[in-house]
Amino acid sequence: MPIYTYRTLKADGGEGEIFEVEQPIGSPSLTVHPQTGEKVERIYDVPNLTSQYTPGKEKSLSDLARVKRAGFEVFEKDKISGKYFRK
């Protein structure tokens, strides 16, 4: 689940505490602080993306020799019978 950042709004219009909440993507944004009941606004920020698992760094599963060296067996599905056979 993504983590969203919120800021409490003070009665004088000033900015208050900044906090983070883990919420499902489809849930509506919070309007009040879950613990104190103060009004809040959502802070839209740049997403935190890691490049560790991007396609450029990902090792391809189509390299069958590498997959077999890792100890896995490779099976191929017969298009006619629907059964799997070792490759």
Backbone as a printed PyTorch tensor [residue, N CA C, xyz], in Angstrom:
tensor([[[  0.8390,  -1.1800,   0.0000],
         [  0.0000,   0.0000,   0.0000],
         [  0.8850,   1.2450,   0.0000]],

        [[  0.4490,   2.2610,  -0.7090],
         [  1.2290,   3.4980,  -0.7490],
         [  1.1380,   4.2820,   0.5560]],

        [[  2.1340,   5.0960,   0.7830],
         [  2.1740,   5.9650,   1.9570],
         [  1.9260,   7.3880,   1.4890]],

        [[  0.9320,   8.0470,   2.0960],
         [  0.5740,   9.4130,   1.7300],
         [  0.9870,  10.3630,   2.8430]],

        [[  1.3610,  11.5840,   2.4620],
         [  1.7950,  12.5980,   3.4070],
         [  0.6900,  13.6360,   3.5770]],

        [[  0.4220,  13.9860,   4.8410],
         [ -0.6050,  14.9740,   5.1760],
         [ -0.0150,  16.0220,   6.0960]],

        [[ -0.6840,  17.1920,   6.1520],
         [ -0.2940,  18.2850,   7.0430],
         [ -1.5410,  18.7480,   7.7770]],

        [[ -1.4310,  18.9310,   9.1010],
         [ -2.5640,  19.4640,   9.8550],
         [ -2.6770,  20.9510,   9.5880]],

        [[ -3.9030,  21.4650,   9.6350],
         [ -4.1650,  22.8860,   9.4100],
         [ -4.5730,  23.5090,  10.7360]],

        [[ -3.8730,  24.5540,  11.1380],
         [ -4.1880,  25.2480,  12.3900],
         [ -5.3490,  26.2080,  12.1680]],

        [[ -6.0050,  26.5750,  13.2570],
         [ -7.1670,  27.4670,  13.1870],
         [ -6.8100,  28.8240,  12.5900]],

        [[ -5.5710,  29.2900,  12.8130],
         [ -5.1540,  30.5940,  12.2740],
         [ -4.7020,  30.5040,  10.8130]],

        [[ -4.8150,  29.3160,  10.2120],
         [ -4.4470,  29.1280,   8.8130],
         [ -3.0170,  28.6930,   8.6200]],

        [[ -2.2620,  28.5920,   9.7030],
         [ -0.8690,  28.1680,   9.6120],
         [ -0.7480,  26.6700,   9.3950]],

        [[  0.4650,  26.2740,   9.0820],
         [  0.7340,  24.8590,   8.8520],
         [  1.1100,  24.2010,  10.1650]],

        [[  0.6680,  22.9730,  10.3270],
         [  0.9550,  22.2360,  11.5450],
         [  1.8300,  21.0360,  11.2950]],

        [[  1.5530,  19.9840,  12.0290],
         [  2.3330,  18.7440,  11.9820],
         [  2.2110,  18.0600,  10.6230]],

        [[  3.3130,  17.4970,  10.1570],
         [  3.3120,  16.6910,   8.9360],
         [  3.4090,  15.2400,   9.3600]],

        [[  2.5390,  14.3920,   8.7900],
         [  2.5380,  12.9750,   9.1410],
         [  2.2420,  12.1430,   7.9080]],

        [[  2.5480,  10.8600,   7.9910],
         [  2.3290,   9.9380,   6.8770],
         [  1.3410,   8.8630,   7.2810]],

        [[  0.5440,   8.4240,   6.3120],
         [ -0.4560,   7.3900,   6.5390],
         [ -0.3800,   6.3900,   5.3960]],

        [[ -0.4020,   5.1050,   5.7350],
         [ -0.4500,   4.0510,   4.7230],
         [ -1.9110,   3.7860,   4.4150]],

        [[ -2.3000,   3.9730,   3.1440],
         [ -3.6940,   3.8250,   2.7320],
         [ -3.7810,   3.0570,   1.4240]],

        [[ -4.8920,   2.3310,   1.2120],
         [ -5.1070,   1.7180,  -0.1020],
         [ -5.2430,   2.8040,  -1.1760]],

        [[ -4.8750,   2.4760,  -2.3890],
         [ -4.8930,   3.4570,  -3.4810],
         [ -6.2950,   4.0130,  -3.7130]],

        [[ -7.3040,   3.1840,  -3.6430],
         [ -8.6610,   3.6170,  -3.9540],
         [ -9.3630,   4.3610,  -2.8390]],

        [[ -8.7630,   4.4800,  -1.6670],
         [ -9.4460,   5.1380,  -0.5530],
         [ -9.3830,   6.6590,  -0.7180]],

        [[-10.4090,   7.3600,  -0.2310],
         [-10.3950,   8.8220,  -0.3540],
         [ -9.3470,   9.4360,   0.5690]],

        [[ -8.9120,  10.6400,   0.2300],
         [ -7.9390,  11.3590,   1.0560],
         [ -8.5520,  11.6760,   2.4160]],

        [[ -7.7110,  11.7270,   3.4340],
         [ -8.1860,  12.0820,   4.7690],
         [ -8.5860,  13.5530,   4.8060]],

        [[ -9.5680,  13.8770,   5.6330],
         [ -9.9590,  15.2670,   5.8510],
         [ -9.6520,  15.6910,   7.2790]],

        [[ -9.5310,  14.7080,   8.1910],
         [ -9.1890,  14.9860,   9.5860],
         [ -8.0910,  14.0310,  10.0340]],

        [[ -7.3010,  14.4860,  11.0050],
         [ -6.2190,  13.6690,  11.5770],
         [ -6.8480,  12.4540,  12.2630]],

        [[ -6.3370,  11.2450,  12.0100],
         [ -6.9480,  10.0450,  12.5830],
         [ -6.9120,   9.9960,  14.1130]],

        [[ -5.9790,  10.6830,  14.7620],
         [ -5.8750,  10.6310,  16.2210],
         [ -6.4050,  11.8890,  16.8960]],

        [[ -6.1290,  13.0530,  16.3270],
         [ -6.5040,  14.2970,  17.0080],
         [ -7.7860,  14.9150,  16.4830]],

        [[ -8.2170,  14.5420,  15.2760],
         [ -9.4320,  15.1090,  14.6970],
         [ -9.2310,  16.4780,  14.0630]],

        [[ -7.9890,  16.9880,  14.0140],
         [ -7.7220,  18.2760,  13.3800],
         [ -7.9050,  18.1570,  11.8670]],

        [[ -8.2530,  19.2660,  11.2250],
         [ -8.3690,  19.2640,   9.7670],
         [ -6.9910,  19.0650,   9.1590]],

        [[ -6.9470,  18.3450,   8.0350],
         [ -5.6790,  18.0800,   7.3620],
         [ -5.8260,  18.3160,   5.8650]],

        [[ -4.6780,  18.5160,   5.2160],
         [ -4.6290,  18.5700,   3.7570],
         [ -3.5440,  17.6150,   3.2970]],

        [[ -3.7650,  17.0330,   2.1410],
         [ -2.7840,  16.1030,   1.5970],
         [ -1.6780,  16.8780,   0.8980]],

        [[ -0.4480,  16.4380,   1.1100],
         [  0.7080,  17.0470,   0.4490],
         [  1.0660,  16.1620,  -0.7350]],

        [[  1.0240,  16.7360,  -1.9320],
         [  1.3830,  15.9860,  -3.1310],
         [  2.8740,  16.1350,  -3.3500]],

        [[  3.5470,  15.0090,  -3.4030],
         [  4.9990,  15.0020,  -3.4720],
         [  5.4460,  14.1190,  -4.6240]],

        [[  6.6910,  14.2120,  -4.9900],
         [  7.2700,  13.3660,  -6.0230],
         [  7.3030,  11.9280,  -5.5030]],

        [[  6.8760,  10.9400,  -6.3030],
         [  6.9040,   9.5600,  -5.8270],
         [  8.3270,   9.0920,  -5.5590]],

        [[  8.4650,   8.2240,  -4.5920],
         [  9.7590,   7.6580,  -4.2380],
         [  9.9250,   6.3570,  -5.0060]],

        [[ 10.6610,   6.4060,  -6.0970],
         [ 10.8700,   5.2310,  -6.9290],
         [ 12.3040,   4.7570,  -6.7950]],

        [[ 12.4710,   3.4750,  -6.7270],
         [ 13.8130,   2.9180,  -6.6600],
         [ 14.1960,   2.3820,  -8.0240]],

        [[ 15.4440,   2.5240,  -8.3880],
         [ 15.8890,   2.0140,  -9.6820],
         [ 16.4350,   0.6010,  -9.5650]],

        [[ 16.3910,   0.0420,  -8.3520],
         [ 16.9470,  -1.2920,  -8.1450],
         [ 16.1890,  -2.3530,  -8.9420]],

        [[ 14.8840,  -2.1850,  -9.1160],
         [ 14.0880,  -3.2050,  -9.7880],
         [ 13.5110,  -2.7260, -11.1120]],

        [[ 14.1160,  -1.7550, -11.7280],
         [ 13.6340,  -1.2700, -13.0130],
         [ 14.0030,  -2.2670, -14.1110]],

        [[ 13.3160,  -2.2180, -15.2470],
         [ 13.5880,  -3.1790, -16.3130],
         [ 15.0460,  -3.2050, -16.7660]],

        [[ 15.7330,  -2.0870, -16.7000],
         [ 17.1320,  -2.0520, -17.1160],
         [ 18.0400,  -2.8650, -16.2170]],

        [[ 17.6910,  -2.9890, -14.9490],
         [ 18.5140,  -3.7290, -14.0040],
         [ 18.0360,  -5.1720, -13.8340]],

        [[ 16.8440,  -5.4430, -14.3060],
         [ 16.2340,  -6.7640, -14.1390],
         [ 16.9440,  -7.7850, -15.0190]],

        [[ 17.2150,  -8.9550, -14.4660],
         [ 17.8230, -10.0170, -15.2650],
         [ 16.6950, -10.7960, -15.9280]],

        [[ 16.8370, -11.0430, -17.1790],
         [ 15.7720, -11.6350, -17.9690],
         [ 15.5450, -13.1030, -17.6310]],

        [[ 14.2630, -13.4730, -17.5020],
         [ 13.9010, -14.8790, -17.3000],
         [ 13.9200, -15.6370, -18.6240]],

        [[ 14.0880, -14.9080, -19.7290],
         [ 14.1410, -15.5920, -21.0190],
         [ 15.5180, -16.2050, -21.2790]],

        [[ 16.4880, -15.9110, -20.4390],
         [ 17.8130, -16.5140, -20.5480],
         [ 17.7400, -17.8890, -19.8770]],

        [[ 17.3710, -18.8990, -20.6650],
         [ 17.1140, -20.2310, -20.1070],
         [ 18.3420, -20.8520, -19.4570]],

        [[ 19.5200, -20.5970, -19.9990],
         [ 20.7330, -21.1560, -19.3950],
         [ 20.9250, -20.5980, -17.9870]],

        [[ 20.6800, -19.3200, -17.8210],
         [ 20.8090, -18.7050, -16.5040],
         [ 19.7730, -19.2440, -15.5280]],

        [[ 18.5500, -19.4560, -16.0060],
         [ 17.4890, -19.9970, -15.1620],
         [ 17.8380, -21.4110, -14.7140]],

        [[ 18.3380, -22.2210, -15.6300],
         [ 18.7170, -23.5950, -15.2850],
         [ 19.8990, -23.6240, -14.3240]],

        [[ 20.8800, -22.7330, -14.5150],
         [ 22.0160, -22.6590, -13.5960],
         [ 21.5670, -22.2980, -12.1840]],

        [[ 20.4740, -21.5640, -12.0740],
         [ 19.9570, -21.1680, -10.7710],
         [ 19.2070, -22.3140, -10.0940]],

        [[ 19.0520, -23.4460, -10.7900],
         [ 18.4350, -24.6170, -10.1830],
         [ 16.9690, -24.8160, -10.5090]],

        [[ 16.4450, -24.0380, -11.4280],
         [ 15.0430, -24.1770, -11.8000],
         [ 14.8980, -25.0650, -13.0280]],

        [[ 13.7590, -25.7310, -13.1310],
         [ 13.4540, -26.4980, -14.3360],
         [ 12.5940, -25.6400, -15.2390]],

        [[ 12.7750, -25.7890, -16.5330],
         [ 12.0260, -25.0030, -17.5050],
         [ 11.0480, -25.9240, -18.2080]],

        [[  9.7780, -25.5100, -18.2300],
         [  8.7310, -26.2750, -18.8910],
         [  8.1390, -25.4430, -20.0170]],

        [[  7.6720, -26.1320, -21.0430],
         [  7.0360, -25.4630, -22.1640],
         [  5.6590, -26.0850, -22.3600]],

        [[  4.6520, -25.2440, -22.5990],
         [  3.2870, -25.7250, -22.7640],
         [  3.0410, -26.0730, -24.2250]],

        [[  2.5390, -27.3000, -24.4360],
         [  2.1680, -27.7390, -25.7750],
         [  0.8680, -27.0290, -26.1530]],

        [[  0.8690, -26.3470, -27.2920],
         [ -0.2930, -25.5540, -27.6950],
         [ -1.5030, -26.4080, -28.0590]],

        [[ -1.2760, -27.6380, -28.4640],
         [ -2.3910, -28.4930, -28.8780],
         [ -3.0110, -29.2070, -27.6810]],

        [[ -2.1920, -29.8990, -26.8940],
         [ -2.7290, -30.6880, -25.7790],
         [ -2.8960, -29.8740, -24.4940]],

        [[ -2.1530, -28.7870, -24.3660],
         [ -2.2270, -27.9720, -23.1570],
         [ -1.3700, -28.5230, -22.0310]],

        [[ -0.6140, -29.5990, -22.2850],
         [  0.2420, -30.1960, -21.2510],
         [  1.6070, -29.5320, -21.2720]],

        [[  2.3110, -29.6280, -20.1250],
         [  3.6410, -29.0470, -20.0100],
         [  4.7060, -30.1290, -20.1410]],

        [[  5.7660, -29.8020, -20.8350],
         [  6.8910, -30.7200, -21.0340],
         [  8.1850, -30.0130, -20.6520]],

        [[  9.1460, -30.8030, -20.0960],
         [ 10.4550, -30.2240, -19.7850],
         [ 11.1410, -29.7840, -21.0480]],

        [[ 11.7960, -28.6750, -20.9710],
         [ 12.4920, -28.1370, -22.1220],
         [ 13.9200, -28.6030, -22.1210]]])
